[in-house]
C-alpha cells in the first residue's frame, strides 16, 4: 500500500530535504514520514499519502470531516515549531 501512495505522488526519499519529524510513523503506510504535512485537525502524514487519500475521498481519514489538499500544510524546518503543539498523537 505504501508503494502505491508513493508512486502516485512521485515522492522519493533520495530527493527529500531534512527530516523534520525523525521517528514519526505515517499512520496509513506505517513507514517513516517523508515530506510531512499536517491537516487542520492536527493529523500528520507524508504529503504523498495525503495526496493519495484525498484523491480517493475529500474527507480526513481520521475525523471524516471535509478536507481538501490545499488545506494540508507542509511541515518544514522553518515552520515545524509553529505546528508542533498541534500534532495529534496517533
C-alpha contacts under 8 A as a table, 3 or more apart, distances in Angstrom:
res1	aa1	res2	aa2	distance
1	X	4	X	5.18
1	X	5	X	6.55
1	X	29	X	6.51
2	X	5	X	5.20
2	X	6	X	6.21
2	X	28	X	7.64
2	X	29	X	4.62
2	X	30	X	7.79
2	X	31	X	7.65
2	X	49	X	7.94
3	X	6	X	5.12
3	X	7	X	5.98
4	X	7	X	5.18
4	X	8	X	6.26
5	X	8	X	5.26
5	X	9	X	6.71
5	X	48	X	5.96
5	X	49	X	5.50
5	X	51	X	7.99
5	X	52	X	5.66
6	X	9	X	5.54
6	X	10	X	5.86
6	X	11	X	5.39
6	X	12	X	7.49
6	X	48	X	5.60
6	X	49	X	7.06
7	X	10	X	5.14
7	X	11	X	6.96
8	X	48	X	7.22
8	X	52	X	6.70
9	X	48	X	5.11
9	X	51	X	6.87
9	X	52	X	7.40
10	X	48	X	7.52
11	X	15	X	7.88
11	X	16	X	7.90
11	X	34	X	7.88
11	X	48	X	6.25
12	X	15	X	5.58
12	X	16	X	6.60
13	X	16	X	5.01
13	X	34	X	6.70
16	X	19	X	7.80
16	X	34	X	7.17
16	X	35	X	6.77
17	X	35	X	7.78
18	X	77	X	7.48
19	X	22	X	5.86
19	X	34	X	7.19
19	X	35	X	7.45
20	X	36	X	7.82
20	X	75	X	7.15
20	X	76	X	6.24
20	X	77	X	5.82
20	X	80	X	6.93
21	X	24	X	5.56
21	X	33	X	7.38
21	X	36	X	7.69
22	X	32	X	7.73
22	X	33	X	7.99
23	X	32	X	6.39
23	X	33	X	7.97
24	X	32	X	5.76
24	X	33	X	5.94
25	X	30	X	5.69
25	X	31	X	5.35
25	X	32	X	4.47
25	X	33	X	5.45
25	X	45	X	7.91
26	X	29	X	5.57
26	X	30	X	5.08
26	X	31	X	5.53
26	X	32	X	5.86
26	X	33	X	5.04
26	X	44	X	7.24
26	X	45	X	4.99
26	X	46	X	6.46
27	X	30	X	5.30
27	X	31	X	7.87
27	X	45	X	6.78
27	X	90	X	7.39
28	X	45	X	7.62
28	X	49	X	7.33
29	X	49	X	7.64
33	X	36	X	5.87
33	X	45	X	6.21
33	X	46	X	5.13
34	X	46	X	5.13
34	X	47	X	7.39
35	X	46	X	5.25
35	X	47	X	5.68
35	X	48	X	7.80
35	X	74	X	7.12
35	X	75	X	7.21
36	X	44	X	6.38
36	X	45	X	5.49
36	X	46	X	4.27
36	X	47	X	5.62
36	X	74	X	5.98
36	X	75	X	5.49
36	X	76	X	7.93
37	X	44	X	5.57
37	X	45	X	5.73
37	X	46	X	5.81
37	X	47	X	5.39
37	X	50	X	7.63
37	X	72	X	5.89
37	X	73	X	5.25
37	X	74	X	4.19
37	X	75	X	5.33
38	X	41	X	7.82
38	X	42	X	5.81
38	X	43	X	5.48
38	X	44	X	4.52
38	X	45	X	6.83
38	X	72	X	5.51
38	X	73	X	5.32
38	X	74	X	6.51
38	X	75	X	6.90
38	X	87	X	7.43
39	X	42	X	5.25
39	X	43	X	5.37
39	X	44	X	6.62
39	X	71	X	6.55
39	X	72	X	4.81
39	X	73	X	6.60
40	X	43	X	7.61
40	X	71	X	6.86
40	X	72	X	7.01
41	X	63	X	7.90
41	X	88	X	7.85
42	X	86	X	5.26
42	X	87	X	4.59
42	X	88	X	5.07
43	X	62	X	7.97
43	X	87	X	6.02
43	X	88	X	5.48
43	X	89	X	7.87
44	X	87	X	6.77
44	X	88	X	7.56
45	X	49	X	6.27
45	X	50	X	6.45
46	X	49	X	5.17
46	X	50	X	6.34
47	X	50	X	4.99
47	X	51	X	6.11
47	X	74	X	7.25
48	X	51	X	5.12
48	X	52	X	6.26
49	X	52	X	5.16
49	X	53	X	6.01
50	X	53	X	5.18
50	X	54	X	5.91
50	X	69	X	7.28
50	X	72	X	7.93
51	X	54	X	5.33
51	X	55	X	6.03
51	X	69	X	6.68
52	X	55	X	5.18
52	X	56	X	6.58
53	X	56	X	5.39
53	X	57	X	6.27
53	X	61	X	7.49
54	X	57	X	4.91
54	X	58	X	5.07
54	X	59	X	6.70
54	X	60	X	7.68
54	X	67	X	7.56
54	X	68	X	6.73
54	X	69	X	6.55
55	X	58	X	6.92
58	X	66	X	5.92
58	X	67	X	5.39
58	X	68	X	5.87
59	X	63	X	7.86
59	X	64	X	5.20
59	X	65	X	5.30
59	X	66	X	4.37
59	X	67	X	4.74
59	X	68	X	7.33
60	X	63	X	5.49
60	X	64	X	4.84
60	X	65	X	5.45
60	X	66	X	6.36
60	X	67	X	5.61
61	X	64	X	5.62
67	X	71	X	6.81
68	X	71	X	5.54
68	X	72	X	7.43
69	X	72	X	5.57
70	X	73	X	7.65
75	X	79	X	6.21
75	X	80	X	5.53
75	X	83	X	7.81
76	X	79	X	5.38
76	X	80	X	5.64
77	X	80	X	5.63
78	X	81	X	7.70
79	X	82	X	5.38
79	X	83	X	6.82
80	X	83	X	5.33
80	X	84	X	5.76
81	X	84	X	5.14
81	X	85	X	7.72
82	X	85	X	7.50
83	X	86	X	5.35
83	X	87	X	6.81
84	X	87	X	5.61
